[in-house]
Amino acid sequence: MRVLVDADGCPVVDITIRITKGHGCQCFLLCDSAHYLDREDATTLTVSIGKDSVDHVLANMLQPGDIVVTADYGLAALCLAKRARPISPDGLLYTDENIGGLLEQRHLAQQIRRAGERLSSMPKRTEAQNTAFGAALSKLLGESSK
């Protein structure tokens, strides 16, 4: 089993590596060349800088059953289409049932920004979010190994 991480700016890289190591899974960190990631117990794949370049490489690597860590709803939708299991850094499992609403929210937010409006900034990440992610990823890996 493989876990692929959309690692550009991902706040749970180290948590993911720790958990995948404990489950004996391969962990791949995908980032563009503007970021430097080198972690023991994970394979880093660096791609050229470009809009969605990491997303394209990751999507082309996918195999059914892979787990993908991403905050990108568009990438999550591609993962679902390829029968992978996407999960957000907050521990939300993306599903066929929730991805449409999430993509709609993203579209509305883009329209608001294009109209010159500002959206509220993201609050600082909490330890509770890290704990929720770790629990969700561990559960997903446990289910996938059965």
PLY file of the C-alpha trace (Angstrom):
ply
format ascii 1.0
element vertex 146
property float x
property float y
property float z
element edge 145
property int vertex1
property int vertex2
end_header
0.00 0.00 0.00
1.20 3.53 -0.80
0.54 6.93 0.69
1.17 9.90 -1.57
1.37 13.39 -0.09
0.68 16.61 -1.97
3.51 18.02 0.09
3.79 21.66 -1.05
2.87 23.49 2.14
1.34 20.38 3.72
1.23 20.76 7.53
1.11 17.01 8.25
4.14 15.66 6.38
5.96 14.47 9.50
2.81 12.99 11.06
2.10 11.12 7.82
5.63 9.68 7.67
5.48 8.55 11.30
2.13 6.81 10.83
2.99 5.19 7.48
6.25 3.88 8.92
4.29 2.31 11.78
2.00 0.58 9.27
4.86 -0.54 7.00
3.60 1.52 4.05
5.51 3.33 1.34
5.28 7.12 1.68
5.90 9.46 -1.25
6.22 13.23 -0.83
5.53 15.16 -4.02
6.57 18.80 -4.21
7.71 21.31 -6.78
11.27 22.57 -7.02
10.42 25.72 -5.04
10.20 23.49 -1.94
12.86 21.30 -0.39
11.75 18.17 1.39
14.12 15.45 2.48
12.77 13.14 5.13
13.99 9.78 6.32
11.43 6.99 5.75
9.85 8.74 2.75
10.65 9.06 -0.94
10.62 12.64 -2.19
9.68 13.32 -5.80
10.42 16.87 -6.93
8.73 18.18 -10.07
9.11 21.39 -12.07
7.40 24.52 -10.85
4.13 25.10 -12.64
0.44 25.47 -12.00
-0.81 22.11 -10.74
2.43 20.35 -11.78
2.51 18.29 -8.58
-1.18 17.43 -8.99
-0.63 16.11 -12.54
2.33 13.94 -11.58
0.54 12.61 -8.51
-2.64 11.83 -10.46
-0.62 9.94 -13.08
1.07 7.85 -10.38
-2.18 6.78 -8.72
-3.19 3.19 -8.37
-6.56 2.03 -6.99
-6.40 1.88 -3.20
-3.59 4.44 -2.81
-4.11 6.95 -0.02
-3.52 10.60 -0.92
-3.03 13.42 1.57
-4.16 16.71 0.03
-6.03 19.89 0.83
-6.81 20.37 -2.88
-10.43 19.49 -3.69
-9.71 19.23 -7.40
-6.94 16.72 -6.82
-9.16 14.85 -4.36
-11.82 14.54 -7.08
-9.23 13.09 -9.49
-8.15 10.63 -6.80
-11.72 9.46 -6.28
-12.14 8.96 -10.02
-9.07 6.69 -9.96
-10.41 4.76 -6.94
-7.80 6.17 -4.56
-8.61 7.27 -1.00
-7.99 11.03 -0.51
-7.84 12.55 2.97
-7.41 16.18 4.02
-4.77 17.42 6.50
-7.67 17.89 8.95
-8.66 14.22 8.69
-11.66 14.64 6.38
-12.10 11.68 4.08
-13.12 12.90 0.67
-15.93 10.79 -0.77
-18.16 10.72 -3.81
-20.87 12.06 -1.51
-19.02 15.16 -0.24
-16.68 16.15 -3.09
-19.34 17.93 -5.18
-20.25 20.29 -2.34
-16.58 20.96 -1.57
-15.84 21.79 -5.21
-18.85 24.13 -5.25
-17.54 25.91 -2.13
-14.14 26.32 -3.81
-15.78 27.74 -6.93
-17.81 30.25 -4.91
-14.72 31.35 -2.99
-12.88 31.90 -6.29
-15.76 34.03 -7.58
-15.70 36.14 -4.41
-11.95 36.71 -4.71
-12.24 37.60 -8.41
-14.88 40.18 -7.50
-12.27 41.86 -5.28
-13.70 40.70 -1.97
-11.54 39.28 0.76
-12.29 36.08 2.60
-11.38 35.68 6.25
-7.92 34.30 6.83
-7.34 30.77 7.98
-6.92 30.39 11.74
-3.64 29.01 13.05
-3.43 25.22 12.90
-4.17 23.50 16.20
-2.93 20.34 17.85
-6.52 19.06 17.74
-6.37 19.19 13.93
-3.12 17.21 13.96
-4.65 14.64 16.31
-7.78 14.31 14.15
-5.65 13.80 11.05
-3.45 11.20 12.72
-6.46 9.24 13.97
-8.20 9.36 10.57
-5.08 8.30 8.66
-4.38 5.45 11.10
-7.96 4.25 10.77
-7.80 4.46 6.97
-4.54 2.51 6.87
-5.99 -0.09 9.20
-9.05 -0.52 6.99
-6.96 -0.67 3.84
-4.69 -3.42 5.16
-7.58 -5.82 5.77
0 1
1 2
2 3
3 4
4 5
5 6
6 7
7 8
8 9
9 10
10 11
11 12
12 13
13 14
14 15
15 16
16 17
17 18
18 19
19 20
20 21
21 22
22 23
23 24
24 25
25 26
26 27
27 28
28 29
29 30
30 31
31 32
32 33
33 34
34 35
35 36
36 37
37 38
38 39
39 40
40 41
41 42
42 43
43 44
44 45
45 46
46 47
47 48
48 49
49 50
50 51
51 52
52 53
53 54
54 55
55 56
56 57
57 58
58 59
59 60
60 61
61 62
62 63
63 64
64 65
65 66
66 67
67 68
68 69
69 70
70 71
71 72
72 73
73 74
74 75
75 76
76 77
77 78
78 79
79 80
80 81
81 82
82 83
83 84
84 85
85 86
86 87
87 88
88 89
89 90
90 91
91 92
92 93
93 94
94 95
95 96
96 97
97 98
98 99
99 100
100 101
101 102
102 103
103 104
104 105
105 106
106 107
107 108
108 109
109 110
110 111
111 112
112 113
113 114
114 115
115 116
116 117
117 118
118 119
119 120
120 121
121 122
122 123
123 124
124 125
125 126
126 127
127 128
128 129
129 130
130 131
131 132
132 133
133 134
134 135
135 136
136 137
137 138
138 139
139 140
140 141
141 142
142 143
143 144
144 145
